[in-house]
Amino acid sequence: MAEPKTKKTAISVKAFVSEVENDTRRKDAESLVKLFQKLTGWKPRMWGPTIVGFGKVAYEYESGHTGEICVVGFSPRKANLVFYYGGCDLKSKAASSLFGKLGKHKLGDGGCLYINKLADVDESVLKDIIELGLATQKKLAKDKKWSITSE
């Protein structure tokens, strides 16, 4: 079985964020660390070289594939801020309503949300999306008997 590409690392979140080259993206990342911490109650950890994640879910699929990943998180990439918001059902009424009110954004095939900068979106709606993703992950973990921790 293949090893997961994205693993928790010992990289400092503060150091990573301070090295983001684009001033707006760096300031947005600093704000997002605070927002995610407030919403989750968890400390940020680096997952791979570029994902600032919160919490950890240990999963096992029916195929037997196991792994660990952050519950929710984001990455301040060169082109966009990328959000990993817990895989909420994009077709659900709650998600559709939120994404319709968010502002300028794109959704990726893999369940990722892309925005250019925080100023492009309604931050209260973004907060609601993160909370919906967090709730979705917690429900999925409970249903599948997966483990969620604050690591």
C-alpha positions as CSV (number, residue, x, y, z in Angstrom):
1,M,0.0,0.0,0.0
2,A,1.3,3.5,-0.9
3,E,2.5,5.8,1.9
4,P,0.4,9.0,2.3
5,K,2.1,12.0,0.8
6,T,0.8,14.5,3.4
7,K,2.1,13.7,6.9
8,K,2.3,15.8,10.1
9,T,5.8,17.4,10.3
10,A,7.9,19.2,12.9
11,I,8.1,22.4,10.8
12,S,7.1,25.5,12.8
13,V,3.8,27.0,11.7
14,K,5.0,30.5,12.7
15,A,8.2,30.1,10.7
16,F,6.4,28.8,7.7
17,V,3.8,31.6,7.7
18,S,6.5,34.3,8.2
19,E,8.3,33.0,5.0
20,V,5.2,33.4,2.8
21,E,6.5,35.9,0.2
22,N,3.3,37.7,-0.8
23,D,2.5,40.3,1.9
24,T,-1.2,40.0,1.6
25,R,-1.1,36.2,1.6
26,R,1.2,36.2,4.6
27,K,-1.2,38.6,6.6
28,D,-4.2,36.5,5.5
29,A,-2.4,33.3,6.7
30,E,-1.7,34.9,10.1
31,S,-5.4,35.8,10.4
32,L,-6.4,32.4,9.3
33,V,-4.2,30.7,11.9
34,K,-6.1,32.7,14.6
35,L,-9.5,32.0,13.1
36,F,-9.0,28.3,12.8
37,Q,-7.6,28.1,16.3
38,K,-10.6,30.0,17.7
39,L,-13.1,27.8,15.8
40,T,-11.4,24.4,16.5
41,G,-9.8,25.0,19.9
42,W,-6.7,23.2,18.5
43,K,-3.2,24.4,17.9
44,P,-1.9,24.6,14.3
45,R,0.5,21.9,13.0
46,M,2.2,21.6,9.6
47,W,1.1,18.8,7.4
48,G,3.6,18.3,4.6
49,P,5.6,21.3,3.6
50,T,2.7,23.7,3.0
51,I,-0.6,22.8,4.8
52,V,-1.4,24.4,8.2
53,G,-3.7,21.9,9.7
54,F,-5.8,21.7,12.9
55,G,-6.7,18.5,14.6
56,K,-5.9,15.0,13.3
57,V,-8.2,12.3,12.0
58,A,-7.0,8.7,11.9
59,Y,-9.0,6.9,9.2
60,E,-9.4,3.5,7.8
61,Y,-11.3,2.8,4.6
62,E,-13.2,-0.4,3.8
63,S,-10.4,-1.3,1.5
64,G,-8.1,-1.4,4.5
65,H,-6.2,1.7,3.6
66,T,-5.3,3.7,6.7
67,G,-3.8,7.1,7.3
68,E,-3.9,10.4,9.2
69,I,-4.7,13.9,8.0
70,C,-5.7,17.2,9.5
71,V,-9.4,17.7,10.3
72,V,-9.4,21.1,8.7
73,G,-6.7,23.5,7.4
74,F,-5.4,25.8,4.7
75,S,-2.4,26.4,2.6
76,P,-1.1,29.9,1.5
77,R,0.0,28.9,-1.9
78,K,1.4,31.3,-4.6
79,A,-1.7,31.3,-6.7
80,N,-4.4,31.1,-4.0
81,L,-5.3,30.4,-0.4
82,V,-6.5,26.8,-0.4
83,F,-8.9,25.6,2.2
84,Y,-9.3,22.0,3.4
85,Y,-12.6,22.3,5.1
86,G,-13.6,18.8,6.0
87,G,-15.1,17.6,2.8
88,C,-18.6,18.8,3.5
89,D,-21.1,17.7,0.9
90,L,-20.9,20.5,-1.7
91,K,-24.4,19.5,-3.0
92,S,-26.1,19.8,0.4
93,K,-28.5,22.7,0.9
94,A,-26.4,24.1,3.7
95,A,-23.2,24.1,1.7
96,S,-24.8,25.5,-1.5
97,S,-26.3,28.3,0.5
98,L,-22.9,29.2,2.1
99,F,-20.9,29.0,-1.1
100,G,-23.5,31.2,-2.8
101,K,-22.9,33.9,-0.2
102,L,-19.1,33.6,0.2
103,G,-17.9,35.9,-2.5
104,K,-15.2,35.4,-5.2
105,H,-14.0,31.7,-5.0
106,K,-13.5,28.5,-6.8
107,L,-14.2,24.9,-5.7
108,G,-11.9,22.1,-6.7
109,D,-12.8,18.6,-7.7
110,G,-11.2,17.2,-4.5
111,G,-13.3,19.2,-2.2
112,C,-10.9,22.2,-1.8
113,L,-11.9,25.8,-1.7
114,Y,-9.7,28.4,-3.5
115,I,-9.7,32.1,-2.8
116,N,-7.2,34.8,-3.8
117,K,-7.4,36.8,-0.6
118,L,-9.6,37.2,2.4
119,A,-10.8,40.6,1.2
120,D,-12.5,38.8,-1.7
121,V,-14.9,36.9,0.6
122,D,-17.3,37.4,3.4
123,E,-15.3,36.2,6.4
124,S,-18.4,35.4,8.5
125,V,-19.5,33.0,5.7
126,L,-16.0,31.5,5.5
127,K,-16.2,30.9,9.3
128,D,-19.5,29.1,8.7
129,I,-18.0,27.0,6.0
130,I,-15.1,26.0,8.3
131,E,-17.5,25.2,11.1
132,L,-19.7,23.1,8.7
133,G,-16.5,21.2,7.5
134,L,-15.5,20.6,11.1
135,A,-18.9,19.3,12.0
136,T,-19.0,17.1,8.9
137,Q,-15.6,15.5,9.7
138,K,-16.7,14.9,13.3
139,K,-19.9,13.2,12.2
140,L,-18.0,11.1,9.6
141,A,-15.5,10.1,12.2
142,K,-18.2,9.1,14.6
143,D,-20.1,7.1,11.9
144,K,-16.9,5.3,10.7
145,K,-15.5,4.9,14.2
146,W,-12.4,6.9,13.2
147,S,-10.4,8.8,15.8
148,I,-10.2,12.6,16.0
149,T,-7.7,14.2,18.3
150,S,-6.3,17.7,18.9
151,E,-2.8,16.9,17.7
